[in-house]
């Protein structure tokens, strides 16, 4: 016979003192499955953990301590620890998802740096004919390409001075 825990919203947690187990019912949209697995894993050294999906939008976690007999206070403590761990794991999961691009970028840069500079054979085999980048604003052009002048013309010289030989 299951009885609801006091001071917990109705329908979220109940205790079965006869079997020595407690169940927590979660909203599956609030707690991603990897976070539920991680929180459950923390308890498996002290309790048997059963995950169930009574409906598409609910997840039920049933825990039974391995050390029997168990008091109702021990069950309540185990449910509280599970609830705290669920919140921590859900937050860690969200941080991981939010920072996935940064972690992948840093990892790829570290791997590329560990590979070292390319060898001459690697560069000889590389195809440089492809356009390196799309440059619609013309930022990658040299000054001469952009303005159509050579460096000497920009200094006011039409052509390079002839090499004067030393008369001496």
N, C-alpha and C positions, 0 to 999 in steps of 0.2 A: 504494500500500500504506500503510494507516494504522497508526501505532504509538501506543500509549497514552503519555501524558506521565508522566514519573516524578514522584513526590511529589504526585500528584493521585489521589484515589480512583478505582478502576477503573471504567471505563465512562462517566466524566464528560467527559473531554477526550482527544482524540487528534489527532495531527499527521500530515499526508501530505506528507512532504518532497519527493516527486517533483512533486506539483502545487503545492507551496508554500502549503498551506492548513491550517487548524486548525478542529476542530469541538468545540463544547461542548454537552453534552446536559443539559437542565434539567428539574426537576420542575415541571410546569405549575401545580401547586397552590401552590407556594412563591413563584413569580415571576409576578405578573399581567402580562397581555399589554401594557398600556401601559408598564410598567416595562421590558419586553424591548425594545419599540420605542425607548424613550428611550435605553437603554444602547447599542443598535445604532447609533442616529443619531450618537452621539458619535464613532464610529469611521469613518463614511463618508467623511471627508476623506482618510483614509490607507489604507482597505481596502474591498474589496468585501464586502458582508455579505449572506448568504442565510439567511432564516428558513424553517424546515421544521417540520412536525408529524408525526413518524413514528408517533405513537400519541396517543390522547386525553389521556394524562397526561404526555407528554414534549414538550419543545420543543428543537429542535436549531438552534444558530447556527453557521454556517460562515463563517469570515473568511479572506480572501486579500489580503495586502498588495498595494497598487497598484505599489509599487516592487520590481521583481524584479532580480536574484535575492535570495532571502530565506534567512537562516540559520535553523536550528532554534531558536537562542536568540531571534531576532526573533519567531518564531511563539509561543514560550513567553511572551515579554514581552507580546505582543498578547493572548493568552489571559488572562494575569493582569490586564491592564488591563480587559478585557471583564468578568471576574469581579468586580473591584472596582466597576466602573460599574454592573453589575447589582445589586449589593447596595445601592449608594447610591440608585439609581433606585427600587428596591422600597421602601426606607425612606421616600423622599420621597412615593411614591404612598400609602403607609399613612398618613403624616402628613396628606396632603391629604384622604384619606377621613375621618380622625378629626376634622379641623377644618373640614369642609365647612359645617356649620351655622353656626359662628361667622363664617366668611368671608362666607357669604350674608347673615347678619344685619347685619354691619357694612356690606356693600355696599348693601343695601336702605336702611339708615338714611342712608348718605351720599347716595344717589340722592334720597331723600325730602327731605333737607335742602337739596339743590341745587335742588329744584323751588320752594322758598320757601313762604311761608304761603299758604293758599287765599285767593282773592279773594272779595269779597262776592257776586259772581255764582255762584261755586262753592258758597258756603254756602247761597245761596238755592235752588239746585237740589238740595241734599243732603236726603235723606229722614231726618229725625230721629225718625220714629215707631217704628222698630224698637227692640227692647230692646237696649241697648248691650252688656250682658254678663250672663252667668249668675251670680247672686249668692246661692247657697244659704245662706250663713252670715249674710246681711244686713249685710255690712261696708260696702256702698256707701250705706246709708241715712243720712239726716241724724239728728242727735240728737233732734230734735223728732219725726220719723217713728217712731223706735225707741221712745221713751218716752211719746209722746202728749202732751207738754207744750210749751207755748210758752216762749219765753225769759223773758217777763215772769212767767209762773207759777212758773218755777224760781227767780225772785228773791223770791217771796213776794207778788207783786202780782197780784191777780185780773184786773184790767183796767188799761189805761193811765190815768194820772192825767188828769183833764180839764184842758184848757188854761185856765189861769187868766189872766184879762185883767188887765193892770196898771191899778189904780184911778187912777193919776196921770195 
